[in-house]
Amino acid sequence: MPSRKRTSVAASVSVGPLAEPDLDRADEIFRVAFGTFLGVPEPETFFGTADYVRTRWAADPHAAFAATVEGEVVGSNFAADWGSVGYFGPLTVRPDLWDQGIGRHLMEPIMACFDTWENRHLGLFTFSHSPKHLELYRRYGFWPRFLTAIMKKQVAVSAAVPGRVLYGELTAAERPEALTLSRALTESVYDGLSMDREIMATQAQGLGETILLEGSDSDLEGLAVCHCGAGSEAGEDVCFVKFGAVRPGPDAADRFERLLTACEQLATEKGLGATGRRSEPGPPGCLPAHGRPRFPYLAARRDHAQAKRAWIQPLGRLRNRRLALSDHHALPTGCHRPIDHTLSAPSPR
Ligand SMILES: CC(C)(COP(=O)(O)OP(=O)(O)OC[C@H]1O[C@@H](n2cnc3c(N)ncnc32)[C@H](O)[C@@H]1OP(=O)(O)O)[C@@H](O)C(=O)NCCC(=O)NCCS
């Protein structure tokens, strides 16, 4: 790329909050960017009826950013605050402007959000086969960790799961207590992890449902934030488990089975029987009992506050717990080999 061109475009880029009137344009760029990167025939239709840009903007407009050149939106990026955990994406730039520094500009406000929120652990999902992506994020301290398989399966009619409660069916008076219990569960998975914002955004925008699995005592055994159908991150005829977690311990596998069955039950109830999409968290290389690996990802994460001092230890704690950070951009490889044994120990910067 000629350095003069790069300099001239980079100099005219400005980054600021993504404004509501610019959502359509940001959404178009989001689709065409992924579609172009993946080489699909009609990139502008990529992701079909799934919506990321509007839904993530609505979840937190203060954490949604646009890059503009001469007043025109040319890319966007979104941060999400999950308590002690922060993650971001989708980051997209108009394809004719790639490799001119705009993606990096769009990383700056995201990193500023994480500083403000004081998240301790940061992550994203990206394309494991792309040196460009790995290098782009490495510059912000993100290192490859392990591949996360995004699974898809046909949903069969399943038996009702005892103890399943839907957040959307609770009264306004009951919801704060449900959030407290959810937080207790996610904190048992990773200290400070909170799904409050995801649960409330899903509810407020009518994107799907949050499943709460009651245990024999007053605690929750499982939690799944599900997006359902067109206009959500799932897309038409799909129930997408955006986040799923169960209480750790000896019976965690059984609890996880129950949670997945409860997700299938939800998909059936919502008339999403044709396809279901689930992401299943777990140790590197641990594939779920059901389903077929469909969209593998490389998860790159870093410990934000202690990146230099304690890199491996907090990641090690996290990787053996039931934490799902999920996204489902298609990646045309069948690889789901954990690669963290080669890349999990960066040298101090
Ligand atoms: C990924 C994306 C957002 C990057 O935006 P961009 O504006 O092209 O990125 P930038 O130019 O700011 O930065 C790319 C960096 O990668 C580097 N890079 C590019 N190709 C590379 C390669 N083959 N190997 C190593 N580094 C490479 C560039 O040199 C640049 O770093 P520099 O600024 O220090 O020179 C854009 O390509 C896009 O929209 N892709 C499709 C959607 C997507 O994949 N989004 C991300 C999902 S996680």
The ligand as an ORCA input file, in Angstrom:
! r2SCAN-3c Opt
* xyz 0 1
  C     -10.452     -6.160     10.478
  C     -10.694     -4.734      9.995
  C     -11.714     -4.072     10.897
  C      -9.372     -3.996     10.081
  O      -9.568     -2.668      9.673
  P      -8.405     -1.878      8.880
  O      -8.815     -0.471      8.813
  O      -8.129     -2.590      7.627
  O      -7.169     -2.099      9.885
  P      -5.907     -1.144     10.087
  O      -5.412     -0.663      8.762
  O      -6.194     -0.100     11.105
  O      -4.889     -2.112     10.806
  C      -4.522     -3.326     10.253
  C      -3.164     -3.663     10.796
  O      -2.882     -5.015     10.446
  C      -1.638     -5.035      9.784
  N      -1.658     -6.103      8.791
  C      -2.347     -6.138      7.646
  N      -2.102     -7.299      6.999
  C      -1.260     -7.996      7.783
  C      -0.636     -9.258      7.669
  N      -0.853    -10.049      6.625
  N       0.169     -9.669      8.669
  C       0.376     -8.896      9.762
  N      -0.183     -7.682      9.912
  C      -0.978     -7.234      8.929
  C      -1.500     -3.718      9.133
  O      -0.160     -3.442      8.853
  C      -2.111     -2.799     10.162
  O      -1.185     -2.458     11.161
  P      -0.417     -1.019     11.082
  O      -1.478      0.019     11.129
  O       0.433     -0.979     12.276
  O       0.340     -1.037      9.807
  C     -11.207     -4.711      8.535
  O     -10.287     -5.395      7.731
  C     -12.566     -5.343      8.368
  O     -13.591     -4.687      8.435
  N     -12.596     -6.682      8.110
  C     -13.833     -7.423      7.919
  C     -14.607     -7.566      9.213
  C     -13.747     -8.178     10.277
  O     -13.052     -9.161     10.067
  N     -13.813     -7.594     11.481
  C     -13.059     -8.026     12.621
  C     -13.689     -9.196     13.225
  S     -12.834     -9.686     14.700
*
